[in-house]
């Protein structure tokens, strides 16, 4: 499955379960430096395998936050058609989501 196909399936599951926003972190519950493969949900969903990043999916938008280590043509080319790639924009998600949304992490 491509990242686009995974995103479509994710949105379908979100709609079926009444979820408006789904946040997909890169870390595990223990905030380990080296994340076990079982917790690499963001890498699976986005196909971006950098060590840092968080994805957020809504019904019509998809965001991928990462840090400046991954500012490269390859990342932009890789994700530009599926995810809006952001760097240091922590307030953007909050400003684009209503307080009535059903958000899951």
N, C-alpha and C positions, 0 to 999 in steps of 0.2 A: 504494500500500500504506500502511496505517496503521502507527503505531508498534507496536501490538499484533500486527498480522500479521507485521511484520518480526521481532519478538521470537519469535514462534512458529516462523518459518522459521529463525532463528538457533539456537534450541534444538534443532530437528530436525537441523541440520547439526552441532551440537556432539555430539549423541548418536551420530550416524553415525561421527564421527571420534574418539570417546572423550575428549572435552574436558568437564571438569567445571565450569570457570570460565573465562570469557572477559572480559578487561578491554579496554575501548575508550577510549583516551585522546583528548584534543582536539588534541594537538600532532603535529608532524611529527618526523622523525628528527633534525632540526637544531635543534629547540626554537625555531623562528622565532616572532617576535612576531605576525606575520600569516600564518596557516596557509593554504597553497594549497588550493584546492577539492578537489583529489585526496586530501587527507588528512583531510577532514572526515567521518570515519567515525562518530564519536559523534553528530554532528548528523543524519546520515542515519538511523542506527538508532533514535534516541530522538525525533526531530523537535524536539528542543530545540536552538535555534540560538544560544544565548548563547556568548560567546567563551571561557568557562572551564567546565570540567566533565569528569568521567570517569564512564563507565558500567561496571558490572560485571554480568554475566549468569551465573546458575546455572540448574540445571534447574527450580527452583521459585521463585526470587527474582530481582528486577532492581533494581539500585541506580543512582542518579544523584547523584554528588557535584558540588556547585558552591559558589560562594562567596556571601557575603551580598549582593552586588549583585543577585542573582536571587531573593532572598526576596520573593516577591510572590504575590498571589492568582492571577495568570495562570499562573505556573509551577506552583503547586500544583494548580490546576484542570486544567492541560494534562497533567501527568504522573501525577497521583495514582492513577489506575486501572491504570497500566502499570508505573511505576517508583516505588520508594520514594525520595523526594528527601531528601538528607542534606546538612547543612552542617557542616563542621569535625568530621567523624566518621571520621578516617583509620583508627582501630583497629577499626572495626566489621567490615570485610570480613575482616581477619585472624582475628578472634575467631569468625567464623561459617564458616570454611573449614578442613577437616581438612588436616593436613600430607600426606595421601596423595592429595589431589585433583590432577588434571591441569589446570594453569592455563596459559592462553595469553594473550598480549598482542598 
